Amino acid sequence: MAAPGIARAARTARPSAGPTPGDWAGLARDLSGRLVRPGDSGYTVARRLFDPRFDGIRPAGVAYVASPHDVATCLAFVRKFKLPVAARSGGHSYAGWSSTSGLIIDVSHLSGVRMSGSSAIVGAGTRLIDFYNGLASHGRAVPGGSCPTVGIAGLTLGGGNGVTARAYGLTCDHLESVEIVNANGSIYTATATHHPDLYWACRGGGGGNFGVATSFTFRTHPAPSPVLFFLSWPWPQAANVIAAWQSWAPHAPDAMWSNLHLAAVPGGSVPTVSVGGCYLGSIGGAANLLDELYAKVGSHPSGSFLNQFSYLSAMLIEAGCGSLGYQACHLPWQSPGGQLSRVPQFAKSDFFTRPLTDAGIATLLHGVQSLQGVAGAAGGVGGIAFDALGGAVNRVKPAATAFVHRNALFGAQYTTDWTFGAAAGGVNRQHAWLRSFWSSMRPYASGQAYQNYIDPDLTNWRQAYYGANYARLVQIKKTYDPTRVFTFPQAV
C-alpha cells in the first residue's frame, strides 16, 4: 500500500501538458513521411474525409506515414501526450471516426500492389480502384467492394463484400497475413500460425480497433471476364420484382451475384426499381439465369443491358466510372486527372436471414415512396440497395473469422444523400426519413448490421456488428491495446 503522502500526490498531480510546437517539430523530424499541421500548406486537404459533413473537425496533426516505424513513432507521441489518435486509410467512416482532434495516422502513402507467386502484397493505404488496377495488370483478382476511393485497410478489416463475393467470398476471407503496429509500437505479422488471435480479429473485427495496419497479403484468383447486367422495371412492378429477386438471387449458382435497388429521386418522379449483377461465366449462361428471374417476376424488364467485360473494365463500371476510365476514377487531389466528388450521405444497414413477407414488401415500398416529398427539399436522392449473399460467403463458419454474418440471404444498405450546402432543414428531413424507414423494417430484418457501414445511431452495436464473436474480440483488444489507445464511440 502506498504511503498517504504519495497517494495524495498522485490524486492531485496535474495531467501531462499537451505537446508544444517544439514537440510537434520533433515529431516531424523523427518521421520519414510528412507531418501536416494547422497553418501548413496542404492542411485543408489533409484533414478532409470523404464526407464533407466532417469538414469541421480540425486535427492537431496529420502524419502521412512512410513505414511501420513511422507509425510506431506516432503512437509513442500520442501515448506520451495522451492525445486522441485515429488511423485513416480511405477516410470513408460514415461516423467520421477516421478523423480526430488529435493525431491522424494516414497510411495512404503506404500503397501499391506487388505479386509474390499467386499472392498479392498490398499497402494498407491502397485505394480500391488502384487495388483492382494493380491486380488486373498481373491478371489476378481478389473480391472487394465497389466504392473506388475506399481504402483497402478499412474494407478488409471490416469484412469486404462485393460483386464477386458469392463466387470467391469476402475480402477478409482472402487475407493470408497482415502487418500491423499495435498500441505500444510493436510491429506484428499476423497469420494463421503467428499471432493467430490477431489474425482472426483482423478478418472482420473492424478498422481502428487493434492497431494500425500497414500491409496485407492476399490469396488471389485468376482474373475473370465478368458478364454485367442492368435491368429496370416500371415502379408498379416493384412488389413482383422484390418477391422474385429474393427467391432467386441468394440461391443462384455461386458465379451469379446480384443486387436490387429501390430509389427515390427529387422532383416528384415515381421511384425506380432496378436489378444489377455480375456473372462469372458466359453471356449465354447469364441470359439463362436471368430468364429464370423474368419467369418469377412475370414480365421482362422494360430496360436491359447485358455484356461481357475485362476484369478492370467491369470493376470500373461497378464503381460508376465506366465512362470516366481509371485515371479519372479518383478524387482530384488523390491522383492527376481525378474527377470524382465528395458526397454527404447518411447510411444504415441490415442483414436479412428470412425472405420478406408480403407485409415486409409493402413496408419497403411505402418507405421508398415516402422519400419522394422529402428528397427535393435538399436536392437529394435516397433508397435501399440489397446485395445477394449465400454462396462462398455463407460456407465459412461464423466463428472462423471475426466476420460473424454468415447466414444471411442478403444485406441491405439504406442511404440518403443531398446537394452539398443544402439547407439544414431539408437535410434534417432526409435524416429523419432514413431513421424512420430503417425502423419500419425492424420486424423483418435479423438485427445484425455491417460493421463497415458503421452507424453511430446503433445502441446494440456490439451484438449487431459482431454477435457471438464480440467476447473474443474484447479479449484480443486487452492483449494488443490494454490501455485503449485506439478508441472511438463504437470501439471494441
C-alpha positions in Angstrom: 0.0 0.0 0.0 1.3 3.5 -0.9 2.1 5.9 1.9 -0.6 8.5 2.4 1.5 11.4 1.1 2.3 9.5 -2.1 -1.4 8.7 -2.6 -2.4 12.3 -2.1 0.3 13.5 -4.5 -1.0 11.0 -7.1 -4.5 12.3 -6.8 -3.6 15.9 -7.1 -0.9 15.6 -9.8 -1.7 17.6 -12.9 -2.2 15.7 -16.2 0.8 16.0 -18.5 0.8 19.1 -20.6 0.0 18.8 -24.3 2.7 18.9 -26.9 4.4 22.2 -27.6 5.2 23.5 -31.1 8.7 22.2 -30.4 7.4 18.8 -29.6 5.5 18.7 -32.9 8.6 19.8 -34.7 10.5 17.0 -33.1 7.9 14.5 -34.3 8.2 15.9 -37.8 11.9 15.4 -37.7 11.5 11.8 -36.5 9.3 10.8 -39.4 10.3 9.7 -42.8 6.9 10.8 -44.0 5.3 14.2 -43.8 3.5 15.8 -40.8 0.9 18.4 -41.7 -0.2 20.9 -39.0 -2.8 23.7 -38.9 -1.5 26.6 -40.9 0.7 24.4 -43.1 0.3 24.3 -46.8 -1.9 21.3 -47.6 -3.7 21.2 -44.2 -7.1 21.9 -45.7 -6.8 18.9 -47.9 -5.0 16.8 -45.3 -7.9 17.0 -42.8 -10.6 16.0 -45.3 -12.6 12.8 -45.0 -14.7 11.6 -47.9 -17.9 13.0 -46.4 -17.9 16.9 -46.2 -20.1 16.7 -43.2 -16.9 16.3 -41.2 -15.0 19.3 -42.6 -15.4 21.0 -39.2 -13.0 18.5 -37.5 -9.6 20.1 -37.1 -6.9 17.5 -36.2 -3.8 18.8 -34.4 -1.7 16.9 -36.9 -1.9 14.6 -39.9 1.0 12.2 -40.3 1.5 10.7 -43.7 3.5 7.8 -42.5 6.1 6.2 -44.8 6.8 3.0 -42.8 5.7 0.9 -39.9 8.5 2.7 -37.9 6.7 6.0 -38.6 3.5 4.5 -37.2 5.3 3.4 -34.0 6.9 6.9 -33.7 3.4 8.5 -33.9 2.0 6.1 -31.4 4.8 6.8 -28.9 4.0 10.5 -29.4 0.2 10.1 -28.7 0.9 7.9 -25.7 3.4 10.4 -24.2 1.0 13.3 -24.6 -2.3 11.4 -24.1 -3.6 12.6 -27.5 -6.5 11.1 -29.3 -5.4 9.2 -32.4 -7.2 7.8 -35.4 -6.0 5.6 -38.2 -7.0 6.6 -41.7 -6.8 4.7 -45.0 -9.6 5.9 -47.3 -11.4 8.2 -44.8 -14.9 6.8 -45.5 -16.1 6.2 -41.9 -19.8 7.1 -42.0 -19.5 8.4 -38.5 -16.3 10.5 -39.2 -14.3 8.3 -36.9 -11.3 8.2 -39.2 -10.6 11.7 -38.0 -9.9 13.2 -34.6 -9.0 16.4 -32.8 -5.6 14.8 -32.0 -3.3 13.0 -34.5 -4.4 11.2 -37.7 -2.1 8.4 -38.8 -2.7 8.4 -42.5 -1.4 5.3 -44.4 -2.3 6.5 -47.9 1.4 6.7 -48.8 1.8 3.0 -48.0 0.2 2.0 -51.2 0.8 -0.3 -54.2 0.3 -3.9 -55.3 3.1 -6.4 -56.0 2.9 -10.1 -56.6 4.7 -12.9 -54.9 3.7 -16.0 -56.7 -0.1 -16.1 -56.6 -0.2 -13.8 -53.5 -0.7 -10.0 -53.7 1.2 -7.8 -51.2 -0.8 -4.6 -50.8 0.0 -1.4 -49.0 -2.7 -0.5 -46.4 -3.3 2.9 -48.0 -4.1 1.5 -51.4 -7.5 2.7 -52.7 -9.9 0.1 -54.0 -9.7 1.2 -57.7 -5.9 1.1 -57.5 -6.1 -2.3 -55.9 -8.1 -3.6 -58.8 -5.9 -1.9 -61.4 -2.7 -3.4 -59.8 -4.2 -6.9 -59.7 -5.5 -6.6 -63.2 -2.1 -5.8 -64.5 -1.0 -9.2 -63.3 -4.1 -11.0 -64.5 -5.3 -11.6 -60.9 -8.4 -10.8 -58.8 -9.4 -10.5 -55.1 -13.0 -9.9 -54.1 -13.8 -6.4 -52.9 -16.4 -3.7 -52.9 -17.4 -1.1 -55.5 -16.6 2.3 -54.0 -13.4 3.3 -55.8 -11.9 5.6 -53.2 -12.3 3.3 -50.2 -9.1 2.2 -48.6 -8.2 -1.5 -48.7 -7.5 -1.4 -44.9 -10.9 -0.4 -43.8 -12.6 -2.7 -46.3 -10.6 -5.8 -45.3 -10.7 -5.2 -41.5 -14.4 -4.9 -41.6 -15.2 -7.8 -44.0 -15.3 -6.7 -47.6 -18.4 -7.6 -49.5 -18.7 -7.1 -53.2 -19.8 -8.2 -56.7 -17.7 -11.5 -56.7 -18.4 -12.4 -53.1 -20.8 -15.3 -53.8 -18.1 -16.9 -56.0 -15.0 -16.1 -54.0 -16.0 -15.0 -50.5 -15.2 -11.7 -48.7 -12.0 -9.7 -49.0 -11.1 -10.7 -45.4 -11.5 -14.4 -46.4 -8.6 -14.0 -48.8 -6.3 -12.4 -46.2 -3.1 -14.5 -45.7 -1.3 -12.2 -43.4 -1.4 -8.6 -42.1 1.4 -6.4 -40.9 0.1 -4.2 -38.0 1.5 -1.9 -35.4 -0.1 -2.2 -32.0 -0.7 0.4 -29.4 2.8 0.1 -27.8 4.5 0.4 -31.2 5.3 -3.3 -31.6 5.2 -4.5 -35.3 3.4 -7.8 -35.8 2.9 -10.0 -38.9 -0.2 -11.9 -38.1 -1.0 -15.2 -39.9 -3.0 -18.3 -39.2 0.1 -19.7 -37.3 1.8 -16.5 -35.9 -0.4 -14.4 -33.6 -3.5 -16.2 -34.8 -5.8 -14.4 -32.4 -4.8 -11.0 -34.0 -5.1 -12.6 -37.5 -8.6 -13.8 -36.6 -9.6 -10.3 -35.3 -8.3 -8.6 -38.5 -10.8 -10.6 -40.6 -14.0 -8.7 -39.8 -13.2 -7.2 -36.4 -13.4 -3.6 -37.7 -10.8 -1.0 -38.5 -9.2 1.1 -35.8 -9.6 -1.4 -33.0 -6.4 -3.4 -32.6 -3.6 -1.3 -34.3 -2.6 0.4 -37.5 -2.4 -2.0 -40.4 0.5 -1.2 -42.8 0.4 -4.1 -45.3 -1.8 -7.0 -46.3 -1.0 -10.2 -48.2 -4.0 -11.7 -50.1 -4.6 -15.0 -51.8 -5.7 -14.2 -55.4 -7.7 -15.8 -58.3 -7.1 -15.7 -62.0 -8.9 -12.5 -63.2 -12.3 -13.4 -64.7 -14.1 -11.6 -67.5 -17.4 -10.8 -65.8 -20.7 -10.5 -67.5 -22.5 -7.4 -66.2 -26.2 -6.8 -66.4 -28.5 -3.9 -65.5 -32.3 -4.3 -65.6 -35.2 -2.0 -64.8 -39.0 -2.4 -64.4 -41.8 0.2 -64.1 -42.5 1.1 -60.5 -45.9 -0.7 -60.4 -44.0 -3.9 -60.9 -41.8 -3.3 -57.8 -43.5 -5.8 -55.5 -43.3 -8.6 -58.0 -39.6 -7.8 -58.7 -38.7 -7.8 -55.0 -40.5 -11.1 -54.4 -38.9 -12.7 -57.4 -35.4 -11.4 -56.7 -35.3 -12.6 -53.1 -36.3 -16.1 -54.2 -33.7 -16.1 -57.0 -30.5 -14.2 -56.2 -29.4 -15.8 -52.9 -30.0 -19.3 -54.3 -28.4 -18.8 -57.8 -25.2 -20.6 -58.7 -22.1 -19.1 -56.9 -21.0 -17.5 -60.1 -24.0 -15.2 -60.1 -24.2 -12.1 -57.8 -27.0 -9.6 -58.0 -28.3 -6.6 -56.3 -31.7 -4.9 -56.1 -32.0 -1.2 -55.8 -35.1 0.9 -55.0 -34.5 4.6 -55.3 -36.5 7.8 -54.8 -35.5 10.9 -56.7 -36.4 14.6 -56.3 -38.9 16.4 -58.4 -42.0 14.3 -57.9 -41.0 11.4 -60.2 -42.0 7.9 -59.3 -39.4 5.8 -57.6 -37.3 3.4 -59.6 -36.7 -0.3 -59.2 -33.6 -1.9 -60.8 -31.6 -5.2 -60.7 -27.9 -5.4 -61.5 -25.4 -8.1 -61.3 -22.2 -9.8 -62.2 -21.9 -13.3 -63.6 -18.5 -15.1 -63.8 -19.3 -17.2 -66.9 -20.6 -16.7 -70.4 -23.2 -14.3 -71.7 -25.4 -17.3 -72.6 -25.1 -18.7 -69.1 -26.1 -15.3 -67.6 -29.1 -15.0 -70.0 -30.4 -18.4 -69.0 -30.3 -17.5 -65.3 -32.0 -14.1 -66.0 -34.8 -15.9 -67.8 -35.4 -17.7 -64.5 -35.7 -14.3 -62.8 -38.1 -13.0 -65.5 -40.3 -16.0 -65.1 -40.6 -15.3 -61.4 -41.3 -11.6 -61.9 -43.9 -12.5 -64.6 -42.6 -10.0 -67.1 -39.4 -9.0 -68.9 -37.7 -5.8 -67.8 -38.6 -2.5 -69.6 -34.9 -1.7 -69.9 -32.0 -4.2 -70.0 -28.2 -4.3 -70.6 -26.1 -7.4 -70.8 -22.4 -7.6 -71.9 -19.0 -9.1 -71.0 -16.0 -7.1 -69.9 -12.4 -7.4 -68.8 -11.9 -7.6 -65.1 -10.7 -4.0 -64.7 -13.4 -2.6 -67.0 -16.1 -4.4 -65.0 -14.8 -3.0 -61.7 -14.7 0.5 -63.2 -18.3 0.1 -64.3 -19.4 -1.2 -60.9 -17.6 1.8 -59.4 -19.6 4.2 -61.5 -16.5 5.1 -63.6 -17.3 3.2 -66.8 -17.4 6.4 -68.8 -14.5 8.1 -67.0 -11.8 5.5 -67.1 -9.2 4.5 -64.4 -7.3 7.7 -64.0 -10.4 9.9 -63.6 -11.8 7.4 -61.0 -10.1 9.3 -58.1 -10.7 12.4 -56.1 -8.9 15.4 -57.7 -6.2 15.7 -55.0 -5.6 11.9 -54.9 -4.5 11.5 -58.5 -3.8 13.7 -61.5 -6.9 13.8 -63.6 -9.2 12.7 -60.8 -12.8 13.7 -61.4 -14.8 12.2 -58.6 -16.6 14.4 -56.0 -17.2 14.1 -52.3 -20.8 13.4 -51.3 -22.5 14.0 -48.0 -24.5 10.9 -47.0 -26.3 9.2 -44.2 -26.5 5.4 -44.2 -27.7 2.4 -42.2 -27.6 -1.3 -42.8 -29.3 -4.6 -42.2 -28.9 -8.3 -42.8 -32.0 -10.4 -43.7 -32.0 -14.1 -42.9 -35.6 -14.7 -43.9 -37.4 -13.7 -47.1 -39.6 -10.6 -46.8 -43.2 -11.3 -46.3 -45.9 -9.5 -48.3 -46.2 -7.1 -45.4 -42.5 -6.6 -45.4 -42.5 -5.8 -49.1 -45.4 -3.4 -48.6 -43.5 -1.6 -45.8 -40.4 -1.4 -48.1 -42.3 0.2 -50.9 -44.0 2.7 -48.6 -40.6 3.6 -47.1 -39.1 4.4 -50.5 -42.3 6.3 -51.7 -42.3 8.4 -48.6 -39.0 9.9 -49.5 -40.4 11.5 -52.7 -41.7 14.6 -51.0 -38.6 14.8 -48.8 -35.7 14.4 -51.3 -36.4 17.5 -53.2 -36.0 19.7 -50.1 -32.3 19.2 -50.2 -31.8 18.2 -53.8 -31.0 14.7 -52.7 -31.7 11.1 -53.5 -32.2 8.0 -51.4 -33.3 4.5 -51.2 -32.2 1.0 -50.4 -29.8 -1.4 -52.1 -29.9 -5.2 -51.4 -26.9 -7.3 -52.1 -27.3 -11.1 -52.5 -25.3 -13.3 -50.1 -25.1 -17.1 -49.8 -22.6 -19.0 -51.8 -18.9 -18.8 -50.7 -19.7 -16.2 -48.1 -22.0 -18.4 -46.1 -19.9 -21.5 -46.3 -17.5 -20.0 -43.8 -18.4 -20.8 -40.2 -19.5 -17.7 -38.1 -16.7 -18.2 -35.6 -13.9 -19.0 -38.2 -13.3 -15.2 -38.6 -14.4 -12.2 -36.7 -17.0 -11.5 -39.5 -20.0 -13.3 -38.0 -22.6 -12.6 -40.7 -22.6 -15.9 -42.4 -26.3 -16.9 -42.5 -27.9 -14.0 -44.4 -29.8 -14.3 -47.6 -29.0 -10.7 -48.4 -27.6 -7.5 -46.9 -29.1 -4.0 -47.2 -27.8 -0.5 -47.2 -30.2 2.4 -46.6 -28.9 5.7 -47.9 -29.8 9.3 -48.5 -27.5 12.0 -49.9 -28.0 15.6 -50.9 -26.5 18.6 -52.6 -23.5 19.8 -50.5 -24.5 23.1 -48.9 -28.2 22.3 -48.9 -30.4 24.0 -46.2 -30.1 22.2 -42.9 -33.9 21.8 -42.7 -34.0 19.7 -45.8 -31.0 17.6 -44.7 -32.6 17.0 -41.3 -35.8 15.8 -43.0 -33.8 13.3 -45.1 -32.1 12.1 -42.0 -35.4 11.7 -40.2 -36.8 9.8 -43.2 -33.8 7.4 -43.2 -34.2 6.6 -39.5 -38.0 6.1 -39.9 -37.5 3.9 -42.9 -34.9 1.7 -41.2 -37.1 1.5 -38.0 -40.1 0.3 -40.1 -38.1 -2.6 -41.4 -37.1 -3.9 -37.9 -39.7 -6.7 -37.8 -38.3 -8.2 -41.0 -34.5 -7.9 -40.5 -32.2 -10.1 -38.4 -30.9 -7.3 -36.1 -27.4 -7.6 -37.4 -25.6 -4.7 -39.1 -22.5 -4.4 -41.3 -19.6 -3.0 -39.4 -18.1 -1.4 -42.5 -21.3 0.7 -42.7 -20.7 2.0 -39.2 -23.8 3.5 -37.7 -23.5 6.0 -34.8 -27.2 5.6 -34.0 -26.9 1.9 -33.0 -27.1 1.3 -29.3 -26.8 -2.5 -29.7 -23.8 -2.3 -32.0 -21.8 -4.9 -30.2 -24.4 -7.6 -31.0 -25.3 -6.1 -34.3 -21.8 -6.0 -35.7 -20.1 -8.9 -34.0 -22.7 -11.2 -32.4 -21.2 -14.1 -30.5 -17.7 -13.1 -31.7 -17.7 -10.0 -29.6 -16.4 -11.6 -26.3 -13.4 -13.0 -28.1 -12.7 -9.6 -29.7 -12.7 -8.0 -26.3 -10.1 -10.4 -25.0 -7.9 -9.7 -28.1 -8.3 -6.0 -27.5 -7.0 -6.4 -24.0 -3.9 -8.2 -25.3 -2.9 -5.7 -28.0 -4.3 -2.5 -26.7 -4.8 -2.8 -22.9 -4.9 0.9 -22.3 -7.3 1.6 -25.1 -5.1 4.0 -27.1 -7.4 3.2 -30.1 -10.8 4.3 -29.0 -13.9 5.8 -30.5 -17.6 5.6 -29.6 -18.1 2.1 -31.0 -14.6 0.7 -30.5 -14.2 -2.9 -29.2 
